[in-house]
């Protein structure tokens, strides 16, 4: 499921919940003590969990950057030219629509 589908589903569910809450509010407006409630859908909770995971994940893997940096500086870092060529061709083919992602 795409993230955009989840967000769209949450928006729809949220609109439905707001509408139901408003309807309940108008029906219950004659009662003296009305309380507000919020109910999150399962999809909304999952999105919140995903967002928390993303927020907790560092943008840069400092340990990996440092290891590569030291390899480059010491001359130990070796790149296979065939791997680079393969990735470049694959990327070009995807961009041109020849291959799927």
C-alpha positions in Angstrom: 0.0 0.0 0.0 1.4 3.4 -0.9 1.7 6.0 1.7 -0.5 8.4 -0.3 -3.3 5.8 -0.1 -2.9 5.6 3.6 -3.0 9.4 4.0 -6.1 9.5 1.7 -7.8 6.8 3.8 -7.0 8.7 7.0 -8.4 11.9 5.6 -11.6 10.1 4.6 -11.9 8.4 8.0 -11.2 11.6 9.8 -13.9 13.4 7.9 -16.4 10.7 8.7 -15.4 10.8 12.4 -15.8 14.5 12.5 -19.2 14.3 10.8 -20.3 11.7 13.3 -19.0 13.7 16.2 -20.9 16.8 15.0 -24.1 14.8 14.6 -23.7 13.4 18.0 -23.0 16.8 19.4 -26.2 18.3 17.9 -28.2 15.3 19.3 -26.5 15.5 22.6 -26.5 19.3 22.9 -29.6 19.2 25.1 -27.6 17.2 27.7 -26.1 19.3 30.4 -22.6 17.7 30.4 -21.2 17.0 27.0 -17.7 15.7 26.6 -15.4 15.8 23.6 -13.9 12.6 22.5 -11.3 11.7 19.8 -11.0 8.3 18.2 -8.1 7.6 15.9 -8.5 5.0 13.2 -6.2 2.0 12.9 -4.7 3.6 9.8 -4.1 6.8 11.5 -2.3 5.0 14.4 -0.1 3.2 11.9 0.9 6.4 10.1 1.8 7.9 13.5 4.0 4.9 14.2 5.6 5.1 10.8 6.3 8.8 11.4 7.9 8.1 14.7 10.2 5.5 13.2 11.2 8.0 10.5 11.8 10.7 13.1 13.9 8.3 15.1 16.1 7.2 12.1 19.2 9.4 11.7 19.6 11.2 8.4 23.3 10.3 8.2 24.9 7.1 9.3 27.9 8.7 10.9 29.7 5.3 11.5 29.4 4.3 7.9 30.5 7.8 6.7 33.5 7.7 9.0 34.5 4.1 7.9 34.3 5.1 4.2 36.2 8.3 4.8 39.1 6.5 6.4 39.2 3.9 3.6 39.4 6.6 1.0 42.1 8.5 2.9 44.2 5.3 3.3 43.7 4.3 -0.3 41.9 1.0 0.7 38.6 2.0 -0.9 38.2 0.2 -4.2 35.3 0.6 -6.6 34.5 -2.0 -9.2 34.1 -0.2 -12.5 31.8 -2.9 -13.8 29.4 -2.3 -10.8 29.3 1.4 -11.6 28.6 0.8 -15.3 25.9 -1.7 -14.4 24.2 0.7 -12.1 24.5 3.6 -14.6 22.9 1.5 -17.3 20.2 0.2 -15.1 19.4 3.8 -14.0 19.3 5.0 -17.6 17.0 2.1 -18.6 14.6 2.8 -15.7 14.6 6.5 -16.6 13.8 5.7 -20.2 11.0 3.4 -19.2 12.8 0.3 -20.6 12.9 -1.4 -17.2 10.5 -1.1 -14.3 11.7 0.2 -10.9 
